[in-house]
């Protein structure tokens, strides 16, 4: 029988090698065709008495990255159609049956009576890793880049192919929960130590090692299907189990504030499944999986953090009329923390980089930052000494601006000061070679006004990185009114090479990300002025789904930078553009108390020396703000809503202002850029999934109580009246290849 995505070869000893190799794709994925073909292959080899054992491997450089999540979107559409046509019960049965096809196929492998070996030649994630877990033996090719894991929690799901039950029967309870709830990938050394992989061999020996295990009488029974099997952590109702599950439930609540239904489902699956035989346990997992698949959190996270993120990373907004560009040499002007970090990630992307600063000592300091960054990776086992030598050879530090003559792209990363930037542009402009592009890493100053320094404004664009650059995945590309397609294409091609996700926005003060996130930090200051206790401000923000509280984030941004932004805004737009009470507080903190934030160890928090304890809220803050009100009189739910609504309504304003033209960019940008409650799918998805009408009603309720910052824009009022959503009114353009 011929298959599209698999090849089968059987040797003289009756060992079948099943090679997974989807035509026309660089990476295998679990899609509808693959799951159907795998099911047919399992039936075929099980029935064939000449086949003594089976090896499943990949014809690609990696095993597989897991499931094609657009398949799950398709399941939900089919579920909605079935519900409309046949009713709730029939629709639920359809979804349950469809969503557990992989689980049933993997169980058939496990109970086929023939030994199956997974020959893992590289990355194996999600459903693909679940496939290896269903095999009776796992041998991996020795490859330092190989990672194994179950990352489904990161897109609002959990493993639905038996992963929760097999992992829970292989590992101690704490390790099980860590793997399922964190979703982090592990390397082969750790996988072997945890016995998730049985053998690690040279790549050339992988298939022969798998065959040898089968020929030597490899056992075709999973441990949990044998009589007398004991759980690694003991029964659920044992002393050890009772130490784990109540505490685990408390930790889950502390970490997620119950915002992630999939995380709760994982706890339930493991707790309930470990008390049942395997087949019943797998049914429990499938029930929860079908339930979570219907949740708005899963729908929102799959759309934003998988589908939209992939489309944007691949260049959904790239001008199609511009041929591919390549930045061979890059200049970064300003070798401070931000500029040096930009240089570092660019050199890691394979470019030659020149760090330029006002004098050689300052430039060399930036070079030192790059060396420290690669040393940190080496200490964590994520790079080797040879990588360091190659990377540092690509970076040069200088005070000589003449080197710009050889550069394809120049990124200015100096202070947020219009006069300083203008001086830099005067130096740079005559040195740019034909076709070279210049970009500003400004975080708030409008690109159109900065572009006025240039004769040819088509070459000028904004490329806004987020700190710390090495870790933050988002890059905000700002297009001015005269920015050309070549500049945009060059910026997008560059961002792709350095492994970041870009969003393209039109010009405005603060662009998209800072317009929204500064509303979040400002709302924290508003609450301070109202007398909300500082600890309550921070905790309710985290309960709402933000990664840190607004006071902590202000410290990370740096309070002196916040003050500079306030002063620049006031200078350009007038005193009414800045909340004067907030400005007074920040002036007091920065200019009188010399509290600049984390960078000098003093801000809204006190920061002890490294390794000397945790940060704590500054006790002196109480003297600068109104007396705290009784926390029992405050509505926690309303505080949470204020944090999310004030950002979402600003995101809606950026759409009305034509700063955002594609809802994917607001959603992906808000999650990757400033951690907007990921379970909502992002700022605009938060509105869409709540319902525009309901959101506008909430805005008006908060507006009446707290002021015009909650006033919904006319666009949102119109959409609410018509029952429209952002994704319905502004449908994203798909990639030409899609």
C-alpha positions as CSV (number, residue, x, y, z in Angstrom):
1,X,0.0,0.0,0.0
2,X,1.4,3.4,-1.1
3,X,1.4,6.3,1.4
4,X,2.0,10.0,0.7
5,X,3.8,10.9,3.9
6,X,5.5,7.6,4.9
7,X,7.8,5.1,3.2
8,X,8.0,1.5,4.5
9,X,11.0,-0.8,3.9
10,X,11.2,-4.3,5.4
11,X,14.5,-6.1,5.7
12,X,15.2,-9.9,5.5
13,X,14.8,-10.2,9.3
14,X,11.3,-8.9,9.1
15,X,12.0,-5.5,10.6
16,X,10.0,-2.7,9.0
17,X,11.4,0.8,8.9
18,X,8.7,3.4,8.6
19,X,10.2,6.7,7.5
20,X,8.1,9.8,8.0
21,X,8.9,12.2,5.2
22,X,6.2,14.7,4.1
23,X,6.9,15.8,0.5
24,X,7.7,19.5,-0.1
25,X,8.1,20.4,3.6
26,X,11.3,21.0,5.5
27,X,9.7,19.7,8.7
28,X,7.3,16.8,9.4
29,X,4.0,17.8,11.0
30,X,1.1,15.8,12.4
31,X,-1.8,16.7,10.1
32,X,-5.0,14.9,9.1
33,X,-3.3,12.9,6.3
34,X,-0.4,11.9,8.5
35,X,-2.6,10.7,11.3
36,X,-4.8,8.7,8.9
37,X,-1.8,7.2,7.1
38,X,-0.1,6.3,10.4
39,X,-3.3,4.5,11.6
40,X,-3.4,2.5,8.3
41,X,0.3,1.6,8.7
42,X,-0.2,0.4,12.3
43,X,-3.1,-1.9,11.1
44,X,-1.0,-3.1,8.1
45,X,2.1,-4.1,10.1
46,X,0.1,-5.5,12.9
47,X,-1.7,-7.9,10.6
48,X,1.4,-8.8,8.6
49,X,2.8,-12.0,10.2
50,X,6.1,-11.6,8.3
51,X,6.9,-8.3,10.2
52,X,8.6,-9.0,13.5
53,X,9.1,-5.4,14.6
54,X,8.8,-1.8,13.5
55,X,11.1,1.3,13.6
56,X,9.6,4.7,13.1
57,X,12.0,7.5,12.1
58,X,12.1,10.7,10.0
59,X,13.5,11.5,6.6
60,X,14.0,15.1,7.6
61,X,16.8,16.7,9.6
62,X,14.5,16.6,12.6
63,X,11.9,14.0,13.7
64,X,8.9,16.5,13.9
65,X,7.8,19.7,15.5
66,X,4.4,18.2,16.3
67,X,0.9,18.9,15.3
68,X,-0.3,21.4,12.6
69,X,-2.5,23.4,14.9
70,X,-4.5,24.8,11.9
71,X,-5.9,21.2,11.9
72,X,-7.4,21.9,15.3
73,X,-8.9,25.1,14.0
74,X,-10.6,23.0,11.3
75,X,-12.0,20.6,14.0
76,X,-13.6,23.6,15.8
77,X,-15.1,24.8,12.6
78,X,-16.6,21.4,11.9
79,X,-17.8,21.3,15.5
80,X,-19.6,24.6,15.1
81,X,-21.2,23.5,11.9
82,X,-22.3,20.2,13.4
83,X,-23.8,21.9,16.4
84,X,-25.8,24.2,14.2
85,X,-27.0,21.4,12.0
86,X,-27.3,18.4,14.3
87,X,-27.4,19.8,17.8
88,X,-25.1,19.8,20.9
89,X,-24.8,16.1,21.6
90,X,-24.0,15.1,18.0
91,X,-21.4,17.9,17.7
92,X,-19.7,16.9,21.0
93,X,-19.5,13.3,19.9
94,X,-18.0,14.4,16.5
95,X,-15.3,16.5,18.3
96,X,-14.5,13.8,20.8
97,X,-14.1,11.2,18.1
98,X,-12.0,13.4,15.8
99,X,-9.8,14.8,18.5
100,X,-8.8,11.3,19.8
101,X,-7.8,9.7,16.5
102,X,-4.1,10.2,17.3
103,X,-4.6,8.9,20.8
104,X,-6.3,5.7,19.6
105,X,-3.6,5.1,16.9
106,X,-0.8,5.5,19.4
107,X,-2.5,3.1,21.8
108,X,-2.7,0.6,18.9
109,X,1.0,0.8,18.5
110,X,1.5,0.2,22.2
111,X,-0.8,-2.9,22.2
112,X,0.0,-4.3,18.7
113,X,2.0,-7.2,20.2
114,X,5.0,-6.2,18.1
115,X,7.9,-4.2,19.3
116,X,8.0,-0.6,18.0
117,X,11.1,1.5,18.3
118,X,11.3,5.3,17.8
119,X,14.5,6.3,16.1
120,X,14.7,10.0,17.0
121,X,17.1,11.8,14.7
122,X,16.4,15.4,15.9
123,X,13.8,17.7,17.4
124,X,10.7,15.8,18.6
125,X,8.0,17.9,20.1
126,X,4.3,17.7,21.0
127,X,2.3,15.0,19.3
128,X,5.5,13.7,17.7
129,X,7.1,13.2,21.1
130,X,3.9,11.4,22.2
131,X,4.4,9.1,19.2
132,X,7.9,8.2,20.5
133,X,6.5,7.7,24.1
134,X,4.0,5.1,22.7
135,X,6.8,3.1,21.3
136,X,8.4,0.3,23.4
137,X,11.9,1.6,23.0
138,X,13.5,5.0,22.1
139,X,16.9,5.4,20.6
140,X,18.2,8.9,19.6
141,X,21.0,10.1,17.4
142,X,23.6,11.9,19.4
143,X,22.9,15.5,18.4
144,X,23.4,18.5,20.9
145,X,20.6,20.4,19.1
146,X,17.9,17.7,19.7
147,X,15.1,18.8,22.0
148,X,12.2,16.8,23.3
149,X,9.1,18.1,24.9
150,X,5.4,18.7,25.2
151,X,4.9,22.5,24.7
152,X,1.1,22.5,24.1
153,X,0.4,24.5,27.3
154,X,2.1,27.5,25.6
155,X,-0.8,27.7,23.1
156,X,-3.6,27.0,25.5
157,X,-3.8,23.2,25.0
158,X,-2.3,20.1,26.6
159,X,-1.0,16.8,25.2
160,X,-4.0,14.9,23.8
161,X,-2.3,11.8,22.3
162,X,-1.7,10.1,25.6
163,X,1.1,12.3,26.8
164,X,-0.3,13.2,30.2
165,X,-0.8,9.5,31.0
166,X,2.4,8.0,29.7
167,X,4.6,10.8,31.2
168,X,2.8,10.4,34.5
169,X,3.6,6.7,34.5
170,X,7.3,7.2,33.6
171,X,8.3,10.1,35.9
172,X,8.0,11.1,39.5
173,X,4.8,13.3,40.0
174,X,6.9,16.6,40.4
175,X,8.8,15.9,37.2
176,X,5.6,15.1,35.4
177,X,3.9,18.3,36.4
178,X,7.0,20.3,35.6
179,X,7.2,18.9,32.1
180,X,3.5,19.3,31.3
181,X,2.8,22.6,33.0
182,X,6.0,24.4,31.9
183,X,6.1,23.0,28.4
184,X,9.8,23.4,28.2
185,X,12.0,21.3,25.9
186,X,14.8,19.1,27.3
187,X,18.0,18.0,25.7
188,X,19.1,14.3,25.2
189,X,21.3,14.2,28.3
190,X,18.4,15.1,30.5
191,X,16.0,12.9,28.6
192,X,18.3,9.9,29.0
193,X,18.7,10.6,32.7
194,X,14.9,10.7,33.1
195,X,14.6,7.5,31.1
196,X,12.4,9.2,28.4
197,X,15.1,8.0,25.9
198,X,16.6,4.5,26.3
199,X,19.8,5.0,24.3
200,X,21.8,7.7,22.6
201,X,24.1,6.6,19.8
202,X,26.0,8.1,16.9
203,X,23.7,9.2,14.1
204,X,25.1,6.5,11.7
205,X,24.3,3.8,14.2
206,X,20.8,4.8,15.1
207,X,18.8,2.5,12.8
208,X,21.1,-0.5,13.4
209,X,20.8,0.0,17.2
210,X,17.1,0.0,16.9
211,X,17.1,-3.2,14.8
212,X,19.5,-4.9,17.2
213,X,17.1,-4.2,20.1
214,X,14.2,-5.8,18.2
215,X,16.3,-8.8,17.1
216,X,17.5,-9.3,20.7
217,X,13.9,-9.9,21.7
218,X,12.7,-6.4,22.5
219,X,9.6,-6.5,24.7
220,X,6.4,-5.4,22.9
221,X,4.6,-4.5,26.1
222,X,4.5,-1.1,27.9
223,X,5.4,-1.3,31.6
224,X,1.9,0.0,32.6
225,X,0.3,-2.9,30.7
226,X,2.1,-5.5,32.7
227,X,0.7,-7.1,35.8
228,X,2.0,-5.6,39.0
229,X,3.1,-2.3,37.5
230,X,3.7,0.3,40.2
231,X,3.6,4.1,39.7
232,X,7.0,5.8,40.1
233,X,5.5,8.1,42.7
234,X,3.3,5.6,44.4
235,X,-0.6,5.6,44.3
236,X,-2.4,8.9,44.2
237,X,-3.8,8.4,47.7
238,X,-0.4,7.4,49.2
239,X,1.6,9.6,51.5
240,X,3.8,10.9,48.6
241,X,0.7,11.4,46.4
242,X,-0.9,13.5,49.1
243,X,2.2,15.6,49.5
244,X,2.1,16.3,45.7
245,X,-1.4,16.9,44.6
246,X,-2.7,19.4,47.2
247,X,0.5,21.4,47.1
248,X,0.6,21.1,43.2
249,X,-2.9,22.5,43.1
250,X,-1.9,25.5,45.3
251,X,1.2,26.1,43.1
252,X,-1.0,25.9,40.0
253,X,-3.3,28.6,41.4
254,X,-0.3,30.8,42.4
255,X,1.3,30.6,39.0
256,X,-1.8,30.9,36.7
257,X,-4.5,32.5,38.9
258,X,-6.8,30.0,37.1
259,X,-6.6,31.9,33.9
260,X,-5.5,28.9,31.8
261,X,-8.1,26.1,31.6
262,X,-5.6,23.8,30.0
263,X,-3.3,24.0,33.0
264,X,-6.2,23.0,35.3
265,X,-7.1,20.2,32.9
266,X,-3.5,18.8,33.1
267,X,-3.9,18.6,36.9
268,X,-7.2,16.8,36.5
269,X,-6.0,14.4,33.8
270,X,-3.0,13.3,35.8
271,X,-4.9,13.1,39.1
272,X,-7.9,11.2,37.7
273,X,-5.9,9.1,35.1
274,X,-3.4,7.7,37.6
275,X,-6.3,6.0,39.4
276,X,-7.5,4.2,36.3
277,X,-6.3,1.5,33.9
278,X,-4.6,2.9,30.8
279,X,-7.5,2.7,28.4
280,X,-9.9,4.4,30.7
281,X,-7.2,7.0,31.6
282,X,-6.8,7.8,27.9
283,X,-10.5,8.3,27.6
284,X,-10.4,10.8,30.5
285,X,-7.6,12.6,28.7
286,X,-9.5,12.7,25.5
287,X,-12.6,14.1,27.2
288,X,-10.7,16.9,28.8
289,X,-8.9,17.5,25.5
290,X,-12.1,17.9,23.6
291,X,-13.4,20.3,26.3
292,X,-10.3,22.5,26.2
293,X,-10.4,22.5,22.4
294,X,-13.7,24.4,22.7
295,X,-12.4,27.0,25.1
296,X,-12.0,30.6,24.0
297,X,-8.6,30.6,25.6
298,X,-7.3,27.8,23.4
299,X,-8.9,29.4,20.3
300,X,-7.3,32.7,21.0
301,X,-3.9,31.4,21.9
302,X,-3.7,29.0,18.9
303,X,-4.7,31.9,16.6
304,X,-2.2,34.4,18.0
305,X,0.7,32.4,19.3
306,X,0.8,29.8,16.6
307,X,-0.9,30.7,13.3
308,X,-0.6,34.5,13.3
309,X,2.9,34.4,14.8
310,X,4.1,32.0,12.1
311,X,2.5,34.1,9.3
312,X,4.1,37.3,10.6
313,X,7.5,35.6,11.1
314,X,7.4,34.3,7.5
315,X,6.8,37.8,6.2
316,X,3.0,38.3,5.9
317,X,3.5,42.0,5.7
318,X,6.6,42.0,3.3
319,X,6.1,44.0,0.1
320,X,5.9,41.3,-2.7
321,X,7.4,43.6,-5.3
322,X,10.9,43.7,-3.7
323,X,13.4,40.9,-4.4
324,X,15.0,39.3,-1.3
325,X,17.5,41.5,0.4
326,X,20.6,40.5,2.5
327,X,22.3,42.6,5.2
328,X,25.9,41.4,5.0
329,X,27.3,44.2,7.2
330,X,25.5,46.2,9.9
331,X,26.4,49.3,11.8
332,X,24.9,50.1,15.2
333,X,25.4,53.6,16.4
334,X,25.3,53.8,20.2
335,X,27.1,50.8,21.8
336,X,25.2,51.1,25.1
337,X,23.2,48.2,26.6
338,X,20.6,48.3,23.9
339,X,22.9,49.0,20.9
340,X,25.4,46.3,21.9
341,X,22.6,43.8,22.4
342,X,21.3,44.6,18.8
343,X,24.9,44.0,17.6
344,X,25.1,40.7,19.5
345,X,21.9,39.2,18.0
346,X,22.9,40.4,14.6
347,X,26.3,38.8,14.8
348,X,24.6,35.6,16.0
349,X,22.5,35.8,12.8
350,X,25.7,35.7,10.7
351,X,26.2,39.4,9.9
352,X,29.4,41.4,10.2
353,X,28.7,44.1,12.9
354,X,30.3,47.4,13.6
355,X,29.5,49.0,17.0
356,X,30.1,52.8,16.8
357,X,30.2,55.2,19.8
358,X,31.5,58.7,20.6
359,X,34.9,57.3,21.7
360,X,36.8,54.0,21.5
361,X,36.3,53.3,25.2
362,X,32.5,53.5,24.9
363,X,32.6,51.3,21.8
364,X,34.8,48.8,23.5
365,X,32.4,48.6,26.4
366,X,29.7,47.5,24.0
367,X,32.1,44.9,22.7
368,X,32.5,43.7,26.3
369,X,28.7,43.3,26.6
370,X,28.7,41.1,23.5
371,X,31.4,38.9,25.0
372,X,29.6,38.6,28.3
373,X,26.4,37.6,26.4
374,X,28.1,34.8,24.6
375,X,29.9,33.7,27.8
376,X,26.5,33.5,29.5
377,X,25.2,31.1,26.7
378,X,28.4,29.0,27.1
379,X,27.9,28.7,30.8
380,X,24.3,27.4,30.2
381,X,25.5,24.9,27.6
382,X,23.8,26.7,24.8
383,X,27.0,27.6,22.9
384,X,30.6,26.5,22.6
385,X,33.9,28.2,22.8
386,X,34.2,27.8,19.0
387,X,30.9,29.7,18.6
388,X,32.3,32.5,20.7
389,X,35.5,32.8,18.6
390,X,33.4,32.9,15.4
391,X,30.9,35.5,16.8
392,X,33.5,37.9,18.3
393,X,35.4,37.8,15.0
394,X,32.3,39.3,13.3
395,X,32.0,42.3,15.7
396,X,34.2,45.4,15.5
397,X,34.1,48.4,17.9
398,X,35.1,51.8,16.7
399,X,34.6,55.6,17.1
400,X,35.1,56.1,13.3
401,X,31.9,56.8,11.5
402,X,33.6,56.2,8.1
403,X,33.0,52.4,8.4
404,X,29.3,53.2,7.6
405,X,30.4,53.4,3.9
406,X,30.5,49.6,3.7
407,X,27.2,48.9,5.6
408,X,23.9,47.7,4.1
409,X,21.9,48.7,7.2
410,X,22.6,51.3,9.9
411,X,20.7,51.2,13.2
412,X,20.8,54.3,15.4
413,X,20.4,53.3,19.1
414,X,21.3,56.5,21.0
415,X,19.3,58.3,23.7
416,X,15.7,59.3,23.3
417,X,16.7,62.9,22.6
418,X,15.7,64.5,19.3
419,X,18.7,66.8,19.2
420,X,21.2,64.0,19.8
421,X,19.6,61.9,17.1
422,X,19.6,64.8,14.6
423,X,23.3,65.3,15.2
424,X,23.9,61.6,14.4
425,X,21.8,61.7,11.2
426,X,23.9,64.7,9.9
427,X,27.0,62.6,10.3
428,X,25.5,59.4,8.8
429,X,23.7,60.8,5.8
430,X,26.7,61.6,3.5
431,X,28.3,58.2,4.4
432,X,25.4,55.9,3.3
433,X,26.3,53.8,0.3
434,X,23.9,53.3,-2.6
435,X,20.9,51.2,-1.5
436,X,21.8,51.3,2.2
437,X,19.0,51.7,4.7
438,X,19.0,53.6,8.0
439,X,16.8,52.8,11.0
440,X,16.1,54.3,14.3
441,X,15.6,52.2,17.4
442,X,13.5,55.0,19.0
443,X,10.9,53.7,21.4
444,X,8.5,56.7,21.3
445,X,9.6,59.6,19.0
446,X,7.6,59.7,15.8
447,X,9.5,58.5,12.8
448,X,8.0,61.1,10.5
449,X,9.6,63.9,12.5
450,X,13.0,62.2,12.8
451,X,12.9,61.6,9.0
452,X,12.9,65.3,8.4
453,X,16.7,65.3,8.8
454,X,17.0,63.2,5.6
455,X,17.0,64.2,1.9
456,X,15.9,60.7,0.8
457,X,13.3,59.7,3.4
458,X,12.4,56.5,1.6
459,X,15.5,54.9,3.1
460,X,14.5,55.8,6.7
461,X,12.5,53.4,8.9
462,X,12.0,52.6,12.6
463,X,13.2,49.2,14.0
464,X,12.2,49.2,17.6
465,X,13.8,46.4,19.7
466,X,12.5,45.4,23.2
467,X,14.8,45.0,26.2
468,X,16.5,42.6,26.9
469,X,17.1,42.2,23.2
470,X,18.6,38.7,23.5
471,X,15.4,37.3,25.1
472,X,12.5,39.5,23.7
473,X,11.1,38.0,20.5
474,X,9.3,41.0,19.2
475,X,10.6,43.7,16.8
476,X,8.3,46.7,16.0
477,X,9.0,48.0,12.5
478,X,7.7,51.6,12.1
479,X,6.8,52.9,8.6
480,X,6.9,56.7,8.1
481,X,4.8,58.4,5.5
482,X,7.7,58.5,3.1
483,X,9.3,55.1,4.0
484,X,9.9,53.1,0.8
485,X,9.1,49.4,0.1
486,X,12.8,48.6,-0.1
487,X,13.4,49.9,3.4
488,X,10.5,47.9,4.7
489,X,11.5,44.7,2.9
490,X,15.1,45.1,4.1
491,X,14.0,45.6,7.7
492,X,11.7,42.5,7.6
493,X,14.4,40.3,5.9
494,X,16.9,41.4,8.6
495,X,14.5,40.7,11.5
496,X,13.8,37.2,10.1
497,X,17.6,36.4,9.9
498,X,18.0,37.3,13.6
499,X,15.2,35.0,14.5
500,X,12.7,37.6,15.8
501,X,9.0,38.1,15.1
502,X,8.2,41.5,13.4
503,X,5.1,43.6,13.4
504,X,4.7,46.5,11.0
505,X,3.0,49.6,12.3
506,X,2.4,53.1,10.9
507,X,3.9,56.1,12.6
508,X,2.6,57.7,15.8
509,X,4.0,58.8,19.2
510,X,4.8,55.6,21.0
511,X,3.8,53.6,17.9
512,X,1.8,50.5,19.1
513,X,3.6,48.7,21.9
514,X,4.5,51.7,24.0
515,X,1.2,53.4,23.5
516,X,-0.5,50.4,25.1
517,X,2.1,49.4,27.7
518,X,2.5,53.0,29.0
519,X,-1.3,52.9,29.6
520,X,-0.7,49.9,31.8
521,X,2.1,51.6,33.9
522,X,0.1,54.8,34.0
523,X,-2.9,52.9,35.4
524,X,-0.7,51.6,38.2
525,X,0.3,55.2,39.0
526,X,-3.4,56.2,38.9
527,X,-4.2,53.6,41.4
528,X,-1.3,54.7,43.6
529,X,-2.8,58.3,43.6
530,X,-6.2,56.8,44.5
531,X,-4.7,55.2,47.6
532,X,-4.7,51.6,46.3
533,X,-2.0,49.7,48.4
534,X,1.1,49.2,46.2
535,X,1.1,45.4,46.9
536,X,-2.5,45.2,45.8
537,X,-1.7,47.0,42.6
538,X,1.1,44.6,41.7
539,X,-0.9,41.5,42.6
540,X,-4.1,42.3,40.8
541,X,-2.1,43.1,37.7
542,X,-0.6,39.6,37.8
543,X,-4.0,38.1,38.6
544,X,-5.3,39.8,35.4
545,X,-2.6,37.9,33.5
546,X,0.2,40.4,33.2
547,X,3.7,38.9,33.8
548,X,4.7,41.7,36.3
549,X,2.9,44.5,38.1
550,X,3.0,48.1,36.7
551,X,5.4,49.4,39.4
552,X,7.8,46.6,38.7
553,X,7.6,47.2,35.0
554,X,8.2,50.9,35.4
555,X,11.4,50.0,37.3
556,X,12.5,47.7,34.5
557,X,11.8,50.4,31.8
558,X,13.8,52.8,34.1
559,X,12.1,55.7,35.9
560,X,14.5,58.3,34.4
561,X,13.5,57.1,30.9
562,X,9.8,57.3,31.9
563,X,10.5,60.9,33.0
564,X,12.3,61.7,29.7
565,X,9.3,60.3,27.7
566,X,6.9,62.4,29.8
567,X,9.0,65.6,29.2
568,X,9.4,64.9,25.5
569,X,5.6,64.4,25.1
570,X,4.9,67.5,27.1
571,X,7.4,69.5,25.0
572,X,5.8,68.4,21.7
573,X,2.1,68.3,22.7
574,X,1.7,70.6,25.7
575,X,1.1,70.1,29.5
576,X,-2.3,68.6,29.0
577,X,-0.8,65.5,27.3
578,X,0.8,64.4,30.5
579,X,-0.8,63.6,33.9
580,X,0.8,66.2,36.1
581,X,0.2,64.4,39.3
582,X,2.0,61.3,37.9
583,X,4.8,63.5,36.5
584,X,5.2,65.1,40.0
585,X,5.6,61.7,41.5
586,X,8.2,60.6,38.9
587,X,10.1,63.9,39.3
588,X,10.2,63.3,43.0
589,X,11.4,59.7,42.5
590,X,14.1,60.5,39.9
591,X,15.3,64.0,40.6
592,X,15.0,64.2,44.4
593,X,15.2,60.6,45.5
594,X,17.6,59.5,42.7
595,X,15.5,56.3,42.3
596,X,16.0,55.3,38.6
597,X,14.6,51.8,38.8
598,X,16.3,48.4,38.6
599,X,19.4,49.8,36.9
600,X,20.6,51.6,40.0
601,X,18.9,49.2,42.5
602,X,16.4,51.8,43.6
603,X,12.9,52.5,42.2
604,X,9.4,51.6,43.4
605,X,11.3,48.5,44.7
606,X,14.5,48.0,46.6
607,X,16.9,45.7,44.8
608,X,19.4,43.8,47.0
609,X,22.8,42.9,45.7
610,X,22.8,39.9,43.4
611,X,22.3,36.7,45.3
612,X,21.3,38.6,48.5
613,X,17.6,38.0,48.4
614,X,14.5,39.2,46.6
615,X,13.4,42.7,45.7
616,X,10.7,44.3,47.9
617,X,8.5,47.4,47.6
618,X,10.2,50.5,48.8
619,X,9.0,51.4,52.3
620,X,9.4,55.2,51.6
621,X,6.8,55.1,48.8
622,X,4.0,55.6,51.4
623,X,5.3,59.2,52.2
624,X,4.9,60.3,48.5
625,X,1.4,59.0,47.8
626,X,-2.0,59.3,49.5
627,X,-2.8,57.2,52.5
628,X,-3.8,53.7,51.4
629,X,-7.5,52.9,51.5
630,X,-8.9,49.8,53.2
631,X,-8.2,47.0,50.7
632,X,-11.4,45.2,51.7
633,X,-13.4,48.1,50.2
634,X,-11.8,47.6,46.8
635,X,-13.3,45.5,44.0
636,X,-10.5,43.2,42.9
637,X,-12.3,42.2,39.7
638,X,-12.6,45.8,38.7
639,X,-8.9,46.5,39.3
640,X,-8.1,43.5,37.0
641,X,-10.4,44.8,34.4
642,X,-8.9,48.3,34.5
643,X,-5.5,46.9,33.7
644,X,-6.6,45.0,30.6
645,X,-9.3,47.4,29.4
646,X,-7.1,50.5,29.4
647,X,-4.6,48.7,27.2
648,X,-7.2,47.1,24.9
649,X,-9.0,50.4,24.3
650,X,-5.7,52.0,23.4
651,X,-5.1,49.2,21.0
652,X,-8.5,49.9,19.4
653,X,-7.5,53.6,19.1
654,X,-4.3,52.5,17.2
655,X,-6.6,50.8,14.7
656,X,-8.7,53.9,14.4
657,X,-5.6,55.9,13.9
658,X,-4.3,53.5,11.2
659,X,-1.2,52.7,13.3
660,X,-2.3,49.1,13.3
661,X,-3.7,47.8,10.0
662,X,-3.7,44.1,10.7
663,X,-5.2,42.7,13.9
664,X,-2.6,39.9,14.0
665,X,0.1,42.5,14.7
666,X,-1.8,44.0,17.7
667,X,-2.3,40.6,19.2
668,X,1.1,39.1,18.6
669,X,2.8,42.4,19.4
670,X,1.0,42.9,22.7
671,X,1.8,39.4,24.0
672,X,5.4,39.2,22.8
673,X,6.2,42.9,23.4
674,X,4.7,43.5,26.8
675,X,3.2,40.3,28.0
676,X,-0.5,41.3,27.6
677,X,-2.5,38.4,29.2
678,X,-1.5,35.6,26.8
679,X,-4.7,33.6,27.6
680,X,-6.8,36.3,25.9
681,X,-4.9,36.0,22.6
682,X,-3.8,39.7,22.7
683,X,-5.4,43.1,23.0
684,X,-7.8,42.9,20.1
685,X,-8.7,39.2,20.6
686,X,-9.5,40.2,24.2
687,X,-12.2,42.5,22.8
688,X,-13.3,40.1,20.1
689,X,-13.7,37.1,22.4
690,X,-15.5,39.2,25.1
691,X,-17.8,40.6,22.3
692,X,-17.5,44.2,21.1
693,X,-20.8,45.2,22.5
694,X,-20.0,43.9,26.0
695,X,-16.5,45.4,25.9
696,X,-17.9,48.9,25.0
697,X,-20.4,48.6,27.8
698,X,-17.5,47.8,30.2
699,X,-15.6,50.8,28.8
700,X,-18.5,53.2,29.5
701,X,-18.9,51.8,33.0
702,X,-15.2,52.5,33.8
703,X,-15.3,55.8,31.9
704,X,-18.1,57.1,34.2
705,X,-16.1,56.1,37.2
706,X,-12.5,56.9,36.2
707,X,-12.4,59.2,33.2
708,X,-11.8,59.6,29.5
709,X,-8.9,57.1,29.3
710,X,-11.6,54.4,29.1
711,X,-13.6,56.2,26.4
712,X,-14.1,53.8,23.5
713,X,-13.2,55.3,20.1
714,X,-15.9,55.9,17.5
715,X,-14.6,52.9,15.5
716,X,-15.3,50.6,18.5
717,X,-18.8,52.2,19.0
718,X,-19.6,51.5,15.4
719,X,-18.4,48.0,15.5
720,X,-20.4,47.3,18.7
721,X,-23.6,48.6,17.0
722,X,-23.0,46.3,14.1
723,X,-21.9,43.3,16.1
724,X,-18.5,43.3,14.3
725,X,-15.2,41.9,15.4
726,X,-11.7,43.1,14.5
727,X,-10.8,40.0,12.7
728,X,-14.1,40.2,10.8
729,X,-13.9,43.8,9.9
730,X,-10.1,43.8,9.1
731,X,-9.5,40.3,7.8
732,X,-5.7,39.5,7.8
733,X,-4.1,39.1,4.4
734,X,-2.7,35.6,3.9
735,X,0.7,34.9,2.6
736,X,0.8,34.4,-1.2
737,X,2.1,30.9,-0.7
738,X,-0.6,30.0,1.8
